[in-house]
Amino acid sequence: MTKVRELRDMGEEQIRLVWKDAAESLFRLRIQAQTEKLASPSEARKLRRTIARCQTILTQRGLLKNASVHGSATGDGHDENSPQQEKHAKKHRESGRAKVHATGKAGVAKKREFKKRTQSGT
């Protein structure tokens, strides 16, 4: 617990230095783990947690550039307005494989026609 409080009291540059030192130490520890037996295997876990704490604090302060590493800002992994989503939607519209949204009996006929068209390759 004291490490979290210590990190929160530090400035941006100090946190980045702690992060860099922990990352370098973790790298050396991983190399050492491949070549010989580690004296304290739990040290890797401590270093990973220190790195995560630094990233979390910088993200909370809004200082970390790539804060959304694992998805969108909403956290659900889907961003409807992202350039990637638009690119795929455009690709499917051009190829004729866009989803058909129709209701009622006419919609069923359209879905059947769409299915035939996509299966035949035309």
GROMACS elastic network, one bead per residue, 0.5 to 0.9 nm:
[ bonds ]
;  ai    aj funct       b0    kb
    1     4     6  0.54764   500
    1     5     6  0.67291   500
    1     6     6  0.88261   500
    2     5     6  0.51692   500
    2     6     6  0.60745   500
    2     7     6  0.85785   500
    3     7     6  0.60461   500
    3     8     6  0.85258   500
    3    50     6  0.83627   500
    3    53     6  0.89599   500
    4     7     6  0.51404   500
    4     8     6  0.61538   500
    4     9     6  0.87222   500
    4    50     6  0.87746   500
    4    53     6  0.71275   500
    4    54     6  0.88537   500
    4    57     6  0.89524   500
    5     8     6  0.51141   500
    5     9     6  0.63495   500
    5    10     6  0.88681   500
    6     9     6  0.53143   500
    6    10     6  0.65489   500
    7    10     6  0.51930   500
    7    11     6  0.82137   500
    7    14     6  0.84322   500
    7    15     6  0.65347   500
    7    18     6  0.87890   500
    7    53     6  0.80077   500
    7    54     6  0.72584   500
    7    57     6  0.78225   500
    8    11     6  0.79336   500
    8    15     6  0.85528   500
    8    54     6  0.88805   500
    8    57     6  0.68683   500
   10    13     6  0.81363   500
   10    14     6  0.59572   500
   10    15     6  0.62879   500
   11    14     6  0.53677   500
   11    15     6  0.63038   500
   11    16     6  0.87172   500
   12    15     6  0.52457   500
   12    16     6  0.62147   500
   12    17     6  0.86974   500
   12    58     6  0.73508   500
   12    63     6  0.79465   500
   13    16     6  0.50613   500
   13    17     6  0.61970   500
   13    18     6  0.87134   500
   14    17     6  0.50459   500
   14    18     6  0.62634   500
   14    19     6  0.85705   500
   15    18     6  0.50883   500
   15    19     6  0.61020   500
   15    20     6  0.85724   500
   15    54     6  0.60778   500
   15    55     6  0.87769   500
   15    57     6  0.84949   500
   15    58     6  0.79666   500
   16    20     6  0.60809   500
   16    21     6  0.85759   500
   16    54     6  0.72814   500
   16    55     6  0.87457   500
   16    58     6  0.86089   500
   17    20     6  0.50262   500
   17    21     6  0.60751   500
   17    22     6  0.84663   500
   18    21     6  0.51546   500
   18    22     6  0.60508   500
   18    23     6  0.85191   500
   18    50     6  0.81880   500
   18    51     6  0.80261   500
   18    54     6  0.76288   500
   19    22     6  0.51838   500
   19    23     6  0.61212   500
   19    24     6  0.86619   500
   19    50     6  0.71998   500
   19    51     6  0.53340   500
   19    52     6  0.85699   500
   19    53     6  0.87223   500
   19    54     6  0.59819   500
   19    55     6  0.78784   500
   20    23     6  0.51008   500
   20    24     6  0.61955   500
   20    25     6  0.85750   500
   20    51     6  0.82722   500
   21    24     6  0.51630   500
   21    25     6  0.60939   500
   21    26     6  0.85001   500
   22    25     6  0.50568   500
   22    26     6  0.60050   500
   22    27     6  0.85372   500
   22    47     6  0.56226   500
   22    48     6  0.77241   500
   22    50     6  0.69238   500
   22    51     6  0.63721   500
   23    26     6  0.50629   500
   23    27     6  0.61790   500
   23    28     6  0.87218   500
   23    47     6  0.73750   500
   23    48     6  0.79434   500
   23    51     6  0.69150   500
   24    27     6  0.50597   500
   24    28     6  0.62935   500
   24    29     6  0.85645   500
   25    28     6  0.51136   500
   25    29     6  0.60415   500
   25    30     6  0.85907   500
   25    44     6  0.86683   500
   25    47     6  0.75761   500
   26    30     6  0.61203   500
   26    31     6  0.86449   500
   26    43     6  0.83852   500
   26    44     6  0.61252   500
   26    47     6  0.61785   500
   26    48     6  0.74458   500
   27    30     6  0.51775   500
   27    31     6  0.63604   500
   27    32     6  0.86360   500
   28    31     6  0.51513   500
   28    32     6  0.61234   500
   28    33     6  0.85742   500
   29    33     6  0.60306   500
   29    34     6  0.87032   500
   29    38     6  0.79896   500
   29    41     6  0.89985   500
   29    43     6  0.82281   500
   29    44     6  0.69212   500
   30    34     6  0.64309   500
   30    35     6  0.89123   500
   30    44     6  0.78909   500
   31    34     6  0.52605   500
   31    35     6  0.65591   500
   31    36     6  0.87031   500
   32    35     6  0.52103   500
   32    36     6  0.57660   500
   32    37     6  0.74392   500
   32    38     6  0.69945   500
   33    36     6  0.55093   500
   33    37     6  0.59234   500
   33    38     6  0.58574   500
   33    41     6  0.84964   500
   34    37     6  0.79686   500
   37    40     6  0.89189   500
   37    41     6  0.85964   500
   38    41     6  0.56353   500
   39    43     6  0.89677   500
   40    43     6  0.57437   500
   40    44     6  0.83839   500
   41    44     6  0.63165   500
   41    45     6  0.79593   500
   42    45     6  0.53836   500
   42    46     6  0.65457   500
   42    47     6  0.89072   500
   43    46     6  0.50908   500
   43    47     6  0.62511   500
   43    48     6  0.87030   500
   44    47     6  0.51648   500
   44    48     6  0.62114   500
   44    49     6  0.86410   500
   45    48     6  0.51435   500
   45    49     6  0.62034   500
   45    50     6  0.86146   500
   46    49     6  0.51878   500
   46    50     6  0.61979   500
   46    51     6  0.87380   500
   47    51     6  0.62452   500
   47    52     6  0.86221   500
   48    51     6  0.51380   500
   48    52     6  0.62139   500
   48    53     6  0.86400   500
   49    53     6  0.60679   500
   49    54     6  0.86127   500
   50    53     6  0.50642   500
   50    54     6  0.62803   500
   50    55     6  0.86955   500
   51    54     6  0.51948   500
   51    55     6  0.62743   500
   51    56     6  0.86067   500
   52    55     6  0.51029   500
   52    56     6  0.60241   500
   52    57     6  0.86138   500
   53    56     6  0.50473   500
   53    57     6  0.61679   500
   53    58     6  0.85860   500
   54    57     6  0.53099   500
   54    58     6  0.62051   500
   54    59     6  0.85125   500
   55    58     6  0.52089   500
   55    59     6  0.59836   500
   55    60     6  0.85523   500
   55    64     6  0.72430   500
   55    67     6  0.85984   500
   56    59     6  0.50607   500
   56    60     6  0.61096   500
   56    61     6  0.86178   500
   56    64     6  0.87731   500
   56    67     6  0.89507   500
   57    60     6  0.51102   500
   57    61     6  0.62585   500
   57    62     6  0.86023   500
   57    63     6  0.87169   500
   57    64     6  0.88579   500
   58    61     6  0.51121   500
   58    62     6  0.61493   500
   58    63     6  0.51566   500
   58    64     6  0.53470   500
   58    67     6  0.88553   500
   59    63     6  0.58645   500
   59    64     6  0.50207   500
   59    65     6  0.81037   500
   59    66     6  0.85720   500
   59    67     6  0.58825   500
   60    63     6  0.76724   500
   60    64     6  0.83685   500
   61    64     6  0.78707   500
   62    65     6  0.77906   500
   62    67     6  0.80560   500
   63    67     6  0.86249   500
   64    67     6  0.57297   500
   65    68     6  0.86921   500
   66    69     6  0.60782   500
   67    70     6  0.86803   500
   67    73     6  0.84115   500
   68    71     6  0.57757   500
   68    72     6  0.59492   500
   68    73     6  0.60708   500
   68    75     6  0.82423   500
   69    72     6  0.80371   500
   70    75     6  0.79477   500
   70    77     6  0.71997   500
   71    74     6  0.79501   500
   71    75     6  0.60073   500
   71    76     6  0.68649   500
   71    78     6  0.69190   500
   71    79     6  0.81502   500
   72    75     6  0.54311   500
   72    76     6  0.67720   500
   72    77     6  0.52884   500
   72    78     6  0.61985   500
   72    79     6  0.58401   500
   72    82     6  0.88250   500
   73    76     6  0.81184   500
   73    77     6  0.82363   500
   73    79     6  0.80779   500
   74    77     6  0.74264   500
   74    78     6  0.79829   500
   74    79     6  0.78114   500
   75    78     6  0.78643   500
   76    79     6  0.81252   500
   78    82     6  0.85366   500
   78    85     6  0.86482   500
   79    82     6  0.55063   500
   79    85     6  0.74428   500
   80    83     6  0.88223   500
   80    85     6  0.64005   500
   80    86     6  0.79003   500
   81    84     6  0.84140   500
   81    85     6  0.67420   500
   81    86     6  0.68384   500
   82    85     6  0.53323   500
   82    86     6  0.63703   500
   82    87     6  0.86510   500
   83    86     6  0.50645   500
   83    87     6  0.60050   500
   83    88     6  0.86971   500
   84    87     6  0.50804   500
   84    88     6  0.64008   500
   84    89     6  0.86787   500
   85    88     6  0.53002   500
   85    89     6  0.61592   500
   85    90     6  0.86057   500
   86    89     6  0.50193   500
   86    90     6  0.60276   500
   86    91     6  0.84868   500
   87    90     6  0.52388   500
   87    91     6  0.62059   500
   87    92     6  0.87794   500
   88    92     6  0.62352   500
   88    93     6  0.86137   500
   89    92     6  0.52103   500
   89    93     6  0.61874   500
   89    94     6  0.86789   500
   89    98     6  0.73615   500
   90    93     6  0.50875   500
   90    94     6  0.61960   500
   90    95     6  0.86574   500
   90    98     6  0.86600   500
   91    94     6  0.52771   500
   91    95     6  0.62714   500
   91    96     6  0.86937   500
   91    97     6  0.85563   500
   91    98     6  0.85991   500
   92    95     6  0.51397   500
   92    96     6  0.60919   500
   92    99     6  0.84182   500
   93    96     6  0.52473   500
   93    97     6  0.61039   500
   93    99     6  0.84950   500
   94    97     6  0.76888   500
   94    98     6  0.81229   500
   95    98     6  0.76941   500
   96    99     6  0.88031   500
   96   114     6  0.86716   500
   96   117     6  0.88599   500
   96   118     6  0.79767   500
   97   100     6  0.85878   500
   97   114     6  0.81854   500
   97   118     6  0.71417   500
  100   107     6  0.81380   500
  100   110     6  0.75638   500
  100   111     6  0.66568   500
  100   114     6  0.78378   500
  101   107     6  0.74471   500
  101   111     6  0.86639   500
  102   105     6  0.89019   500
  102   106     6  0.73456   500
  102   108     6  0.76302   500
  102   110     6  0.75619   500
  102   111     6  0.81164   500
  103   106     6  0.68195   500
  103   108     6  0.73577   500
  104   107     6  0.52629   500
  104   108     6  0.67359   500
  105   108     6  0.51759   500
  105   109     6  0.65336   500
  105   110     6  0.87798   500
  106   109     6  0.51854   500
  106   110     6  0.62833   500
  106   111     6  0.86997   500
  107   110     6  0.50281   500
  107   111     6  0.61617   500
  107   112     6  0.86472   500
  108   111     6  0.50628   500
  108   112     6  0.62225   500
  108   113     6  0.86199   500
  109   112     6  0.51092   500
  109   113     6  0.61578   500
  109   114     6  0.84890   500
  110   113     6  0.50573   500
  110   114     6  0.59738   500
  110   115     6  0.84960   500
  111   115     6  0.60549   500
  111   116     6  0.86052   500
  112   115     6  0.50371   500
  112   116     6  0.62119   500
  112   117     6  0.85786   500
  113   116     6  0.51477   500
  113   117     6  0.61374   500
  113   118     6  0.86773   500
  114   117     6  0.51012   500
  114   118     6  0.62143   500
  114   119     6  0.85847   500
  115   118     6  0.52721   500
  115   119     6  0.60782   500
  115   120     6  0.85489   500
  116   119     6  0.51985   500
  116   120     6  0.60566   500
  116   121     6  0.86267   500
  117   120     6  0.54178   500
  117   121     6  0.64396   500
  117   122     6  0.58334   500
  118   121     6  0.53135   500
  118   122     6  0.65614   500
  119   122     6  0.79561   500
